[in-house]
Amino acid sequence: MTETPESNDLNLDTVLDALRDNQWHSINELSAYPSLKDLTFTKLIELVEFFADYDFVELRLTFEDDLPITEARLAVPLQRFLPKIMRIESQA
């Protein structure tokens, strides 16, 4: 069983927000996201892997100049869920 990463809710929300466009993003791209710049690279990887462990995020390995690049995006069910929940929250 995966333990919750030691972070506050803001970091969790921010990772999801950075992935909300449903595109693939490298960990390097995510680390440049303004609200995630203060996280260590290791902590960011832990957060992304935490979401992947619970099927909120999909991960894939690509290669650029023969170097492995880990990329992440929201899992398809979450891609459908987030807009709906955001719409409900805005109506409350």
PDB file of N, CA, C and O in Angstrom:
ATOM      1  N   MET A   1       0.835  -1.187   0.000  1.00  0.00           N
ATOM      2  CA  MET A   1       0.000   0.000   0.000  1.00  0.00           C
ATOM      3  C   MET A   1       0.877   1.246   0.000  1.00  0.00           C
ATOM      4  O   MET A   1       1.852   1.323   0.747  1.00  0.00           O
ATOM      5  N   THR A   2       0.539   2.199  -0.819  1.00  0.00           N
ATOM      6  CA  THR A   2       1.310   3.427  -0.932  1.00  0.00           C
ATOM      7  C   THR A   2       0.892   4.402   0.142  1.00  0.00           C
ATOM      8  O   THR A   2      -0.297   4.596   0.396  1.00  0.00           O
ATOM      9  N   GLU A   3       1.874   5.012   0.769  1.00  0.00           N
ATOM     10  CA  GLU A   3       1.570   6.018   1.776  1.00  0.00           C
ATOM     11  C   GLU A   3       1.416   7.374   1.109  1.00  0.00           C
ATOM     12  O   GLU A   3       1.994   7.630   0.053  1.00  0.00           O
ATOM     13  N   THR A   4       0.633   8.235   1.732  1.00  0.00           N
ATOM     14  CA  THR A   4       0.453   9.579   1.220  1.00  0.00           C
ATOM     15  C   THR A   4       1.763  10.341   1.304  1.00  0.00           C
ATOM     16  O   THR A   4       2.410  10.322   2.351  1.00  0.00           O
ATOM     17  N   PRO A   5       2.181  11.018   0.221  1.00  0.00           N
ATOM     18  CA  PRO A   5       3.416  11.792   0.284  1.00  0.00           C
ATOM     19  C   PRO A   5       3.302  12.883   1.332  1.00  0.00           C
ATOM     20  O   PRO A   5       2.221  13.417   1.583  1.00  0.00           O
ATOM     21  N   GLU A   6       4.422  13.202   1.931  1.00  0.00           N
ATOM     22  CA  GLU A   6       4.420  14.271   2.933  1.00  0.00           C
ATOM     23  C   GLU A   6       4.370  15.604   2.201  1.00  0.00           C
ATOM     24  O   GLU A   6       5.398  16.155   1.807  1.00  0.00           O
ATOM     25  N   SER A   7       3.171  16.101   2.030  1.00  0.00           N
ATOM     26  CA  SER A   7       2.976  17.388   1.381  1.00  0.00           C
ATOM     27  C   SER A   7       1.630  17.918   1.814  1.00  0.00           C
ATOM     28  O   SER A   7       0.807  17.206   2.389  1.00  0.00           O
ATOM     29  N   ASN A   8       1.432  19.199   1.519  1.00  0.00           N
ATOM     30  CA  ASN A   8       0.121  19.739   1.869  1.00  0.00           C
ATOM     31  C   ASN A   8      -0.828  19.584   0.693  1.00  0.00           C
ATOM     32  O   ASN A   8      -0.404  19.256  -0.415  1.00  0.00           O
ATOM     33  N   ASP A   9      -2.096  19.818   0.930  1.00  0.00           N
ATOM     34  CA  ASP A   9      -3.105  19.644  -0.103  1.00  0.00           C
ATOM     35  C   ASP A   9      -2.869  20.542  -1.308  1.00  0.00           C
ATOM     36  O   ASP A   9      -3.230  20.190  -2.431  1.00  0.00           O
ATOM     37  N   LEU A  10      -2.263  21.698  -1.074  1.00  0.00           N
ATOM     38  CA  LEU A  10      -2.013  22.627  -2.167  1.00  0.00           C
ATOM     39  C   LEU A  10      -1.153  21.967  -3.238  1.00  0.00           C
ATOM     40  O   LEU A  10      -1.435  22.126  -4.426  1.00  0.00           O
ATOM     41  N   ASN A  11      -0.113  21.232  -2.855  1.00  0.00           N
ATOM     42  CA  ASN A  11       0.744  20.575  -3.831  1.00  0.00           C
ATOM     43  C   ASN A  11      -0.026  19.519  -4.613  1.00  0.00           C
ATOM     44  O   ASN A  11       0.160  19.383  -5.823  1.00  0.00           O
ATOM     45  N   LEU A  12      -0.879  18.780  -3.939  1.00  0.00           N
ATOM     46  CA  LEU A  12      -1.682  17.770  -4.621  1.00  0.00           C
ATOM     47  C   LEU A  12      -2.607  18.432  -5.646  1.00  0.00           C
ATOM     48  O   LEU A  12      -2.688  17.991  -6.792  1.00  0.00           O
ATOM     49  N   ASP A  13      -3.288  19.473  -5.232  1.00  0.00           N
ATOM     50  CA  ASP A  13      -4.178  20.198  -6.137  1.00  0.00           C
ATOM     51  C   ASP A  13      -3.407  20.823  -7.294  1.00  0.00           C
ATOM     52  O   ASP A  13      -3.883  20.840  -8.429  1.00  0.00           O
ATOM     53  N   THR A  14      -2.229  21.331  -7.004  1.00  0.00           N
ATOM     54  CA  THR A  14      -1.433  21.995  -8.022  1.00  0.00           C
ATOM     55  C   THR A  14      -0.954  21.018  -9.090  1.00  0.00           C
ATOM     56  O   THR A  14      -0.926  21.358 -10.272  1.00  0.00           O
ATOM     57  N   VAL A  15      -0.576  19.810  -8.684  1.00  0.00           N
ATOM     58  CA  VAL A  15      -0.175  18.801  -9.669  1.00  0.00           C
ATOM     59  C   VAL A  15      -1.355  18.482 -10.586  1.00  0.00           C
ATOM     60  O   VAL A  15      -1.196  18.420 -11.805  1.00  0.00           O
ATOM     61  N   LEU A  16      -2.525  18.281 -10.007  1.00  0.00           N
ATOM     62  CA  LEU A  16      -3.706  18.008 -10.826  1.00  0.00           C
ATOM     63  C   LEU A  16      -4.021  19.188 -11.742  1.00  0.00           C
ATOM     64  O   LEU A  16      -4.388  18.995 -12.901  1.00  0.00           O
ATOM     65  N   ASP A  17      -3.881  20.390 -11.232  1.00  0.00           N
ATOM     66  CA  ASP A  17      -4.140  21.575 -12.035  1.00  0.00           C
ATOM     67  C   ASP A  17      -3.168  21.660 -13.208  1.00  0.00           C
ATOM     68  O   ASP A  17      -3.561  22.030 -14.314  1.00  0.00           O
ATOM     69  N   ALA A  18      -1.912  21.321 -12.976  1.00  0.00           N
ATOM     70  CA  ALA A  18      -0.900  21.369 -14.037  1.00  0.00           C
ATOM     71  C   ALA A  18      -1.189  20.349 -15.132  1.00  0.00           C
ATOM     72  O   ALA A  18      -0.792  20.537 -16.282  1.00  0.00           O
ATOM     73  N   LEU A  19      -1.874  19.278 -14.777  1.00  0.00           N
ATOM     74  CA  LEU A  19      -2.172  18.216 -15.742  1.00  0.00           C
ATOM     75  C   LEU A  19      -3.569  18.340 -16.345  1.00  0.00           C
ATOM     76  O   LEU A  19      -3.970  17.505 -17.157  1.00  0.00           O
ATOM     77  N   ARG A  20      -4.297  19.355 -15.963  1.00  0.00           N
ATOM     78  CA  ARG A  20      -5.707  19.467 -16.346  1.00  0.00           C
ATOM     79  C   ARG A  20      -5.936  19.611 -17.851  1.00  0.00           C
ATOM     80  O   ARG A  20      -7.051  19.384 -18.321  1.00  0.00           O
ATOM     81  N   ASP A  21      -4.916  19.979 -18.609  1.00  0.00           N
ATOM     82  CA  ASP A  21      -5.104  20.138 -20.053  1.00  0.00           C
ATOM     83  C   ASP A  21      -5.136  18.799 -20.800  1.00  0.00           C
ATOM     84  O   ASP A  21      -5.304  18.768 -22.019  1.00  0.00           O
ATOM     85  N   ASN A  22      -4.973  17.690 -20.055  1.00  0.00           N
ATOM     86  CA  ASN A  22      -5.063  16.334 -20.600  1.00  0.00           C
ATOM     87  C   ASN A  22      -3.949  15.989 -21.585  1.00  0.00           C
ATOM     88  O   ASN A  22      -4.055  15.010 -22.324  1.00  0.00           O
ATOM     89  N   GLN A  23      -2.888  16.782 -21.598  1.00  0.00           N
ATOM     90  CA  GLN A  23      -1.730  16.511 -22.442  1.00  0.00           C
ATOM     91  C   GLN A  23      -0.650  15.807 -21.627  1.00  0.00           C
ATOM     92  O   GLN A  23      -0.658  15.859 -20.398  1.00  0.00           O
ATOM     93  N   TRP A  24       0.277  15.149 -22.320  1.00  0.00           N
ATOM     94  CA  TRP A  24       1.418  14.541 -21.644  1.00  0.00           C
ATOM     95  C   TRP A  24       2.409  15.628 -21.258  1.00  0.00           C
ATOM     96  O   TRP A  24       2.712  16.514 -22.058  1.00  0.00           O
ATOM     97  N   HIS A  25       2.920  15.561 -20.016  1.00  0.00           N
ATOM     98  CA  HIS A  25       3.900  16.527 -19.507  1.00  0.00           C
ATOM     99  C   HIS A  25       5.046  15.767 -18.860  1.00  0.00           C
ATOM    100  O   HIS A  25       4.830  14.833 -18.087  1.00  0.00           O
ATOM    101  N   SER A  26       6.257  16.175 -19.182  1.00  0.00           N
ATOM    102  CA  SER A  26       7.412  15.570 -18.522  1.00  0.00           C
ATOM    103  C   SER A  26       7.493  16.091 -17.091  1.00  0.00           C
ATOM    104  O   SER A  26       6.912  17.125 -16.759  1.00  0.00           O
ATOM    105  N   ILE A  27       8.207  15.375 -16.267  1.00  0.00           N
ATOM    106  CA  ILE A  27       8.409  15.837 -14.889  1.00  0.00           C
ATOM    107  C   ILE A  27       9.139  17.180 -14.908  1.00  0.00           C
ATOM    108  O   ILE A  27       8.880  18.041 -14.067  1.00  0.00           O
ATOM    109  N   ASN A  28      10.047  17.359 -15.862  1.00  0.00           N
ATOM    110  CA  ASN A  28      10.736  18.653 -15.985  1.00  0.00           C
ATOM    111  C   ASN A  28       9.751  19.782 -16.271  1.00  0.00           C
ATOM    112  O   ASN A  28       9.862  20.861 -15.690  1.00  0.00           O
ATOM    113  N   GLU A  29       8.794  19.544 -17.159  1.00  0.00           N
ATOM    114  CA  GLU A  29       7.780  20.558 -17.452  1.00  0.00           C
ATOM    115  C   GLU A  29       6.970  20.885 -16.194  1.00  0.00           C
ATOM    116  O   GLU A  29       6.717  22.051 -15.892  1.00  0.00           O
ATOM    117  N   LEU A  30       6.573  19.851 -15.476  1.00  0.00           N
ATOM    118  CA  LEU A  30       5.792  20.072 -14.256  1.00  0.00           C
ATOM    119  C   LEU A  30       6.593  20.848 -13.224  1.00  0.00           C
ATOM    120  O   LEU A  30       6.041  21.689 -12.514  1.00  0.00           O
ATOM    121  N   SER A  31       7.879  20.576 -13.134  1.00  0.00           N
ATOM    122  CA  SER A  31       8.704  21.265 -12.138  1.00  0.00           C
ATOM    123  C   SER A  31       8.833  22.753 -12.435  1.00  0.00           C
ATOM    124  O   SER A  31       9.171  23.535 -11.546  1.00  0.00           O
ATOM    125  N   ALA A  32       8.566  23.155 -13.684  1.00  0.00           N
ATOM    126  CA  ALA A  32       8.616  24.568 -14.050  1.00  0.00           C
ATOM    127  C   ALA A  32       7.287  25.276 -13.787  1.00  0.00           C
ATOM    128  O   ALA A  32       7.213  26.502 -13.874  1.00  0.00           O
ATOM    129  N   TYR A  33       6.240  24.518 -13.466  1.00  0.00           N
ATOM    130  CA  TYR A  33       4.934  25.105 -13.160  1.00  0.00           C
ATOM    131  C   TYR A  33       5.103  26.032 -11.952  1.00  0.00           C
ATOM    132  O   TYR A  33       5.650  25.605 -10.935  1.00  0.00           O
ATOM    133  N   PRO A  34       4.655  27.277 -12.035  1.00  0.00           N
ATOM    134  CA  PRO A  34       4.949  28.263 -10.986  1.00  0.00           C
ATOM    135  C   PRO A  34       4.696  27.790  -9.549  1.00  0.00           C
ATOM    136  O   PRO A  34       5.527  28.017  -8.669  1.00  0.00           O
ATOM    137  N   SER A  35       3.584  27.151  -9.314  1.00  0.00           N
ATOM    138  CA  SER A  35       3.273  26.736  -7.942  1.00  0.00           C
ATOM    139  C   SER A  35       4.016  25.484  -7.500  1.00  0.00           C
ATOM    140  O   SER A  35       3.928  25.094  -6.336  1.00  0.00           O
ATOM    141  N   LEU A  36       4.751  24.844  -8.416  1.00  0.00           N
ATOM    142  CA  LEU A  36       5.496  23.633  -8.073  1.00  0.00           C
ATOM    143  C   LEU A  36       7.003  23.856  -8.033  1.00  0.00           C
ATOM    144  O   LEU A  36       7.756  22.932  -7.726  1.00  0.00           O
ATOM    145  N   LYS A  37       7.448  25.062  -8.339  1.00  0.00           N
ATOM    146  CA  LYS A  37       8.883  25.339  -8.403  1.00  0.00           C
ATOM    147  C   LYS A  37       9.602  25.104  -7.081  1.00  0.00           C
ATOM    148  O   LYS A  37      10.790  24.781  -7.077  1.00  0.00           O
ATOM    149  N   ASP A  38       8.905  25.260  -5.961  1.00  0.00           N
ATOM    150  CA  ASP A  38       9.545  25.092  -4.657  1.00  0.00           C
ATOM    151  C   ASP A  38       9.699  23.631  -4.246  1.00  0.00           C
ATOM    152  O   ASP A  38      10.408  23.331  -3.286  1.00  0.00           O
ATOM    153  N   LEU A  39       9.045  22.724  -4.962  1.00  0.00           N
ATOM    154  CA  LEU A  39       9.165  21.303  -4.639  1.00  0.00           C
ATOM    155  C   LEU A  39      10.476  20.756  -5.177  1.00  0.00           C
ATOM    156  O   LEU A  39      10.941  21.160  -6.243  1.00  0.00           O
ATOM    157  N   THR A  40      11.063  19.840  -4.436  1.00  0.00           N
ATOM    158  CA  THR A  40      12.235  19.161  -4.973  1.00  0.00           C
ATOM    159  C   THR A  40      11.769  18.238  -6.094  1.00  0.00           C
ATOM    160  O   THR A  40      10.603  17.844  -6.143  1.00  0.00           O
ATOM    161  N   PHE A  41      12.677  17.904  -6.979  1.00  0.00           N
ATOM    162  CA  PHE A  41      12.361  17.000  -8.076  1.00  0.00           C
ATOM    163  C   PHE A  41      11.871  15.664  -7.522  1.00  0.00           C
ATOM    164  O   PHE A  41      10.923  15.075  -8.040  1.00  0.00           O
ATOM    165  N   THR A  42      12.527  15.196  -6.466  1.00  0.00           N
ATOM    166  CA  THR A  42      12.152  13.926  -5.837  1.00  0.00           C
ATOM    167  C   THR A  42      10.732  13.986  -5.287  1.00  0.00           C
ATOM    168  O   THR A  42       9.962  13.042  -5.463  1.00  0.00           O
ATOM    169  N   LYS A  43      10.383  15.072  -4.632  1.00  0.00           N
ATOM    170  CA  LYS A  43       9.036  15.220  -4.066  1.00  0.00           C
ATOM    171  C   LYS A  43       7.985  15.270  -5.173  1.00  0.00           C
ATOM    172  O   LYS A  43       6.904  14.698  -5.030  1.00  0.00           O
ATOM    173  N   LEU A  44       8.295  15.946  -6.267  1.00  0.00           N
ATOM    174  CA  LEU A  44       7.358  16.009  -7.386  1.00  0.00           C
ATOM    175  C   LEU A  44       7.135  14.618  -7.972  1.00  0.00           C
ATOM    176  O   LEU A  44       6.001  14.249  -8.279  1.00  0.00           O
ATOM    177  N   ILE A  45       8.188  13.860  -8.127  1.00  0.00           N
ATOM    178  CA  ILE A  45       8.055  12.486  -8.618  1.00  0.00           C
ATOM    179  C   ILE A  45       7.206  11.660  -7.659  1.00  0.00           C
ATOM    180  O   ILE A  45       6.362  10.878  -8.097  1.00  0.00           O
ATOM    181  N   GLU A  46       7.421  11.824  -6.349  1.00  0.00           N
ATOM    182  CA  GLU A  46       6.610  11.106  -5.363  1.00  0.00           C
ATOM    183  C   GLU A  46       5.129  11.442  -5.508  1.00  0.00           C
ATOM    184  O   GLU A  46       4.282  10.552  -5.442  1.00  0.00           O
ATOM    185  N   LEU A  47       4.815  12.713  -5.703  1.00  0.00           N
ATOM    186  CA  LEU A  47       3.415  13.122  -5.857  1.00  0.00           C
ATOM    187  C   LEU A  47       2.802  12.513  -7.110  1.00  0.00           C
ATOM    188  O   LEU A  47       1.687  11.992  -7.066  1.00  0.00           O
ATOM    189  N   VAL A  48       3.520  12.574  -8.222  1.00  0.00           N
ATOM    190  CA  VAL A  48       3.003  12.028  -9.472  1.00  0.00           C
ATOM    191  C   VAL A  48       2.832  10.516  -9.354  1.00  0.00           C
ATOM    192  O   VAL A  48       1.824   9.973  -9.805  1.00  0.00           O
ATOM    193  N   GLU A  49       3.793   9.839  -8.763  1.00  0.00           N
ATOM    194  CA  GLU A  49       3.685   8.389  -8.583  1.00  0.00           C
ATOM    195  C   GLU A  49       2.546   8.022  -7.632  1.00  0.00           C
ATOM    196  O   GLU A  49       1.890   6.996  -7.812  1.00  0.00           O
ATOM    197  N   PHE A  50       2.313   8.855  -6.628  1.00  0.00           N
ATOM    198  CA  PHE A  50       1.191   8.645  -5.710  1.00  0.00           C
ATOM    199  C   PHE A  50      -0.126   8.656  -6.492  1.00  0.00           C
ATOM    200  O   PHE A  50      -0.965   7.773  -6.315  1.00  0.00           O
ATOM    201  N   PHE A  51      -0.302   9.664  -7.360  1.00  0.00           N
ATOM    202  CA  PHE A  51      -1.511   9.726  -8.179  1.00  0.00           C
ATOM    203  C   PHE A  51      -1.598   8.531  -9.121  1.00  0.00           C
ATOM    204  O   PHE A  51      -2.685   8.001  -9.351  1.00  0.00           O
ATOM    205  N   ALA A  52      -0.477   8.110  -9.661  1.00  0.00           N
ATOM    206  CA  ALA A  52      -0.466   6.961 -10.575  1.00  0.00           C
ATOM    207  C   ALA A  52      -0.829   5.671  -9.842  1.00  0.00           C
ATOM    208  O   ALA A  52      -1.513   4.812 -10.399  1.00  0.00           O
ATOM    209  N   ASP A  53      -0.376   5.532  -8.599  1.00  0.00           N
ATOM    210  CA  ASP A  53      -0.702   4.338  -7.809  1.00  0.00           C
ATOM    211  C   ASP A  53      -2.200   4.170  -7.631  1.00  0.00           C
ATOM    212  O   ASP A  53      -2.684   3.046  -7.499  1.00  0.00           O
ATOM    213  N   TYR A  54      -2.942   5.270  -7.626  1.00  0.00           N
ATOM    214  CA  TYR A  54      -4.384   5.229  -7.450  1.00  0.00           C
ATOM    215  C   TYR A  54      -5.138   5.476  -8.760  1.00  0.00           C
ATOM    216  O   TYR A  54      -6.336   5.758  -8.756  1.00  0.00           O
ATOM    217  N   ASP A  55      -4.422   5.366  -9.871  1.00  0.00           N
ATOM    218  CA  ASP A  55      -4.999   5.480 -11.216  1.00  0.00           C
ATOM    219  C   ASP A  55      -5.615   6.843 -11.515  1.00  0.00           C
ATOM    220  O   ASP A  55      -6.534   6.942 -12.329  1.00  0.00           O
ATOM    221  N   PHE A  56      -5.124   7.881 -10.871  1.00  0.00           N
ATOM    222  CA  PHE A  56      -5.553   9.241 -11.201  1.00  0.00           C
ATOM    223  C   PHE A  56      -4.716   9.804 -12.343  1.00  0.00           C
ATOM    224  O   PHE A  56      -5.168  10.678 -13.083  1.00  0.00           O
ATOM    225  N   VAL A  57      -3.500   9.299 -12.479  1.00  0.00           N
ATOM    226  CA  VAL A  57      -2.548   9.786 -13.470  1.00  0.00           C
ATOM    227  C   VAL A  57      -1.981   8.592 -14.224  1.00  0.00           C
ATOM    228  O   VAL A  57      -1.729   7.535 -13.647  1.00  0.00           O
ATOM    229  N   GLU A  58      -1.786   8.781 -15.522  1.00  0.00           N
ATOM    230  CA  GLU A  58      -1.119   7.773 -16.346  1.00  0.00           C
ATOM    231  C   GLU A  58       0.331   8.205 -16.521  1.00  0.00           C
ATOM    232  O   GLU A  58       0.618   9.394 -16.665  1.00  0.00           O
ATOM    233  N   LEU A  59       1.235   7.245 -16.508  1.00  0.00           N
ATOM    234  CA  LEU A  59       2.654   7.521 -16.736  1.00  0.00           C
ATOM    235  C   LEU A  59       3.115   6.783 -17.981  1.00  0.00           C
ATOM    236  O   LEU A  59       2.619   5.701 -18.295  1.00  0.00           O
ATOM    237  N   ARG A  60       4.062   7.374 -18.679  1.00  0.00           N
ATOM    238  CA  ARG A  60       4.698   6.679 -19.796  1.00  0.00           C
ATOM    239  C   ARG A  60       6.160   7.096 -19.849  1.00  0.00           C
ATOM    240  O   ARG A  60       6.548   8.151 -19.347  1.00  0.00           O
ATOM    241  N   LEU A  61       6.942   6.253 -20.460  1.00  0.00           N
ATOM    242  CA  LEU A  61       8.366   6.509 -20.607  1.00  0.00           C
ATOM    243  C   LEU A  61       8.645   6.751 -22.080  1.00  0.00           C
ATOM    244  O   LEU A  61       8.347   5.907 -22.926  1.00  0.00           O
ATOM    245  N   THR A  62       9.217   7.907 -22.380  1.00  0.00           N
ATOM    246  CA  THR A  62       9.615   8.221 -23.745  1.00  0.00           C
ATOM    247  C   THR A  62      11.122   8.462 -23.746  1.00  0.00           C
ATOM    248  O   THR A  62      11.763   8.467 -22.694  1.00  0.00           O
ATOM    249  N   PHE A  63      11.665   8.657 -24.913  1.00  0.00           N
ATOM    250  CA  PHE A  63      13.103   8.894 -25.016  1.00  0.00           C
ATOM    251  C   PHE A  63      13.365  10.120 -25.876  1.00  0.00           C
ATOM    252  O   PHE A  63      12.744  10.316 -26.920  1.00  0.00           O
ATOM    253  N   GLU A  64      14.298  10.939 -25.411  1.00  0.00           N
ATOM    254  CA  GLU A  64      14.725  12.113 -26.162  1.00  0.00           C
ATOM    255  C   GLU A  64      16.247  12.107 -26.157  1.00  0.00           C
ATOM    256  O   GLU A  64      16.866  12.149 -25.093  1.00  0.00           O
ATOM    257  N   ASP A  65      16.844  12.055 -27.322  1.00  0.00           N
ATOM    258  CA  ASP A  65      18.301  11.938 -27.433  1.00  0.00           C
ATOM    259  C   ASP A  65      18.817  10.756 -26.626  1.00  0.00           C
ATOM    260  O   ASP A  65      19.840  10.849 -25.948  1.00  0.00           O
ATOM    261  N   ASP A  66      18.096   9.651 -26.707  1.00  0.00           N
ATOM    262  CA  ASP A  66      18.435   8.408 -26.014  1.00  0.00           C
ATOM    263  C   ASP A  66      18.366   8.499 -24.489  1.00  0.00           C
ATOM    264  O   ASP A  66      18.842   7.602 -23.793  1.00  0.00           O
ATOM    265  N   LEU A  67      17.780   9.571 -23.970  1.00  0.00           N
ATOM    266  CA  LEU A  67      17.598   9.713 -22.527  1.00  0.00           C
ATOM    267  C   LEU A  67      16.144   9.437 -22.176  1.00  0.00           C
ATOM    268  O   LEU A  67      15.240   9.912 -22.863  1.00  0.00           O
ATOM    269  N   PRO A  68      15.906   8.665 -21.100  1.00  0.00           N
ATOM    270  CA  PRO A  68      14.517   8.375 -20.719  1.00  0.00           C
ATOM    271  C   PRO A  68      13.839   9.601 -20.100  1.00  0.00           C
ATOM    272  O   PRO A  68      14.425  10.317 -19.287  1.00  0.00           O
ATOM    273  N   ILE A  69      12.611   9.814 -20.503  1.00  0.00           N
ATOM    274  CA  ILE A  69      11.803  10.927 -19.995  1.00  0.00           C
ATOM    275  C   ILE A  69      10.498  10.336 -19.457  1.00  0.00           C
ATOM    276  O   ILE A  69       9.774   9.664 -20.192  1.00  0.00           O
ATOM    277  N   THR A  70      10.197  10.582 -18.188  1.00  0.00           N
ATOM    278  CA  THR A  70       8.921  10.159 -17.632  1.00  0.00           C
ATOM    279  C   THR A  70       7.904  11.260 -17.879  1.00  0.00           C
ATOM    280  O   THR A  70       8.140  12.425 -17.562  1.00  0.00           O
ATOM    281  N   GLU A  71       6.768  10.873 -18.451  1.00  0.00           N
ATOM    282  CA  GLU A  71       5.697  11.819 -18.723  1.00  0.00           C
ATOM    283  C   GLU A  71       4.431  11.386 -17.990  1.00  0.00           C
ATOM    284  O   GLU A  71       4.215  10.203 -17.723  1.00  0.00           O
ATOM    285  N   ALA A  72       3.614  12.367 -17.678  1.00  0.00           N
ATOM    286  CA  ALA A  72       2.373  12.102 -16.945  1.00  0.00           C
ATOM    287  C   ALA A  72       1.232  12.890 -17.575  1.00  0.00           C
ATOM    288  O   ALA A  72       1.430  13.950 -18.169  1.00  0.00           O
ATOM    289  N   ARG A  73       0.039  12.340 -17.428  1.00  0.00           N
ATOM    290  CA  ARG A  73      -1.186  13.058 -17.787  1.00  0.00           C
ATOM    291  C   ARG A  73      -2.304  12.502 -16.917  1.00  0.00           C
ATOM    292  O   ARG A  73      -2.175  11.426 -16.332  1.00  0.00           O
ATOM    293  N   LEU A  74      -3.399  13.245 -16.838  1.00  0.00           N
ATOM    294  CA  LEU A  74      -4.544  12.760 -16.085  1.00  0.00           C
ATOM    295  C   LEU A  74      -5.089  11.501 -16.736  1.00  0.00           C
ATOM    296  O   LEU A  74      -5.137  11.402 -17.962  1.00  0.00           O
ATOM    297  N   ALA A  75      -5.493  10.554 -15.931  1.00  0.00           N
ATOM    298  CA  ALA A  75      -6.144   9.354 -16.446  1.00  0.00           C
ATOM    299  C   ALA A  75      -7.497   9.755 -17.034  1.00  0.00           C
ATOM    300  O   ALA A  75      -8.121  10.716 -16.584  1.00  0.00           O
ATOM    301  N   VAL A  76      -7.934   9.019 -18.026  1.00  0.00           N
ATOM    302  CA  VAL A  76      -9.162   9.362 -18.745  1.00  0.00           C
ATOM    303  C   VAL A  76     -10.366   9.529 -17.814  1.00  0.00           C
ATOM    304  O   VAL A  76     -11.094  10.510 -17.969  1.00  0.00           O
ATOM    305  N   PRO A  77     -10.619   8.625 -16.851  1.00  0.00           N
ATOM    306  CA  PRO A  77     -11.780   8.856 -15.969  1.00  0.00           C
ATOM    307  C   PRO A  77     -11.694  10.185 -15.202  1.00  0.00           C
ATOM    308  O   PRO A  77     -12.704  10.858 -15.000  1.00  0.00           O
ATOM    309  N   LEU A  78     -10.493  10.547 -14.785  1.00  0.00           N
ATOM    310  CA  LEU A  78     -10.345  11.806 -14.058  1.00  0.00           C
ATOM    311  C   LEU A  78     -10.499  12.995 -14.999  1.00  0.00           C
ATOM    312  O   LEU A  78     -10.971  14.055 -14.588  1.00  0.00           O
ATOM    313  N   GLN A  79     -10.101  12.824 -16.263  1.00  0.00           N
ATOM    314  CA  GLN A  79     -10.297  13.886 -17.251  1.00  0.00           C
ATOM    315  C   GLN A  79     -11.779  14.220 -17.394  1.00  0.00           C
ATOM    316  O   GLN A  79     -12.144  15.376 -17.609  1.00  0.00           O
ATOM    317  N   ARG A  80     -12.629  13.200 -17.274  1.00  0.00           N
ATOM    318  CA  ARG A  80     -14.079  13.428 -17.373  1.00  0.00           C
ATOM    319  C   ARG A  80     -14.664  13.936 -16.048  1.00  0.00           C
ATOM    320  O   ARG A  80     -15.606  14.729 -16.038  1.00  0.00           O
ATOM    321  N   PHE A  81     -14.100  13.474 -14.948  1.00  0.00           N
ATOM    322  CA  PHE A  81     -14.639  13.783 -13.626  1.00  0.00           C
ATOM    323  C   PHE A  81     -14.356  15.232 -13.204  1.00  0.00           C
ATOM    324  O   PHE A  81     -15.254  15.921 -12.719  1.00  0.00           O
ATOM    325  N   LEU A  82     -13.124  15.692 -13.386  1.00  0.00           N
ATOM    326  CA  LEU A  82     -12.749  17.017 -12.871  1.00  0.00           C
ATOM    327  C   LEU A  82     -13.622  18.157 -13.400  1.00  0.00           C
ATOM    328  O   LEU A  82     -14.060  18.984 -12.600  1.00  0.00           O
ATOM    329  N   PRO A  83     -13.895  18.246 -14.692  1.00  0.00           N
ATOM    330  CA  PRO A  83     -14.777  19.338 -15.142  1.00  0.00           C
ATOM    331  C   PRO A  83     -16.165  19.289 -14.505  1.00  0.00           C
ATOM    332  O   PRO A  83     -16.757  20.326 -14.208  1.00  0.00           O
ATOM    333  N   LYS A  84     -16.671  18.087 -14.301  1.00  0.00           N
ATOM    334  CA  LYS A  84     -17.998  17.955 -13.694  1.00  0.00           C
ATOM    335  C   LYS A  84     -17.989  18.425 -12.247  1.00  0.00           C
ATOM    336  O   LYS A  84     -18.882  19.160 -11.825  1.00  0.00           O
ATOM    337  N   ILE A  85     -16.987  18.004 -11.490  1.00  0.00           N
ATOM    338  CA  ILE A  85     -16.932  18.403 -10.077  1.00  0.00           C
ATOM    339  C   ILE A  85     -16.651  19.896  -9.943  1.00  0.00           C
ATOM    340  O   ILE A  85     -17.150  20.542  -9.022  1.00  0.00           O
ATOM    341  N   MET A  86     -15.857  20.445 -10.855  1.00  0.00           N
ATOM    342  CA  MET A  86     -15.585  21.887 -10.813  1.00  0.00           C
ATOM    343  C   MET A  86     -16.856  22.676 -11.115  1.00  0.00           C
ATOM    344  O   MET A  86     -17.090  23.730 -10.524  1.00  0.00           O
ATOM    345  N   ARG A  87     -17.672  22.170 -12.027  1.00  0.00           N
ATOM    346  CA  ARG A  87     -18.936  22.823 -12.351  1.00  0.00           C
ATOM    347  C   ARG A  87     -19.875  22.796 -11.134  1.00  0.00           C
ATOM    348  O   ARG A  87     -20.539  23.788 -10.836  1.00  0.00           O
ATOM    349  N   ILE A  88     -19.923  21.671 -10.448  1.00  0.00           N
ATOM    350  CA  ILE A  88     -20.769  21.555  -9.261  1.00  0.00           C
ATOM    351  C   ILE A  88     -20.273  22.493  -8.169  1.00  0.00           C
ATOM    352  O   ILE A  88     -21.071  23.168  -7.518  1.00  0.00           O
ATOM    353  N   GLU A  89     -18.941  22.538  -7.964  1.00  0.00           N
ATOM    354  CA  GLU A  89     -18.392  23.432  -6.949  1.00  0.00           C
ATOM    355  C   GLU A  89     -18.687  24.891  -7.253  1.00  0.00           C
ATOM    356  O   GLU A  89     -18.958  25.668  -6.337  1.00  0.00           O
ATOM    357  N   SER A  90     -18.640  25.275  -8.521  1.00  0.00           N
ATOM    358  CA  SER A  90     -18.888  26.684  -8.873  1.00  0.00           C
ATOM    359  C   SER A  90     -20.350  27.064  -8.666  1.00  0.00           C
ATOM    360  O   SER A  90     -20.664  28.243  -8.501  1.00  0.00           O
ATOM    361  N   GLN A  91     -21.250  26.078  -8.673  1.00  0.00           N
ATOM    362  CA  GLN A  91     -22.670  26.347  -8.458  1.00  0.00           C
ATOM    363  C   GLN A  91     -23.035  26.399  -6.985  1.00  0.00           C
ATOM    364  O   GLN A  91     -24.118  26.866  -6.633  1.00  0.00           O
ATOM    365  N   ALA A  92     -22.155  25.930  -6.131  1.00  0.00           N
ATOM    366  CA  ALA A  92     -22.457  25.863  -4.695  1.00  0.00           C
ATOM    367  C   ALA A  92     -22.324  27.224  -4.046  1.00  0.00           C
ATOM    368  O   ALA A  92     -22.541  27.358  -2.842  1.00  0.00           O
TER     369      ALA A  92
END
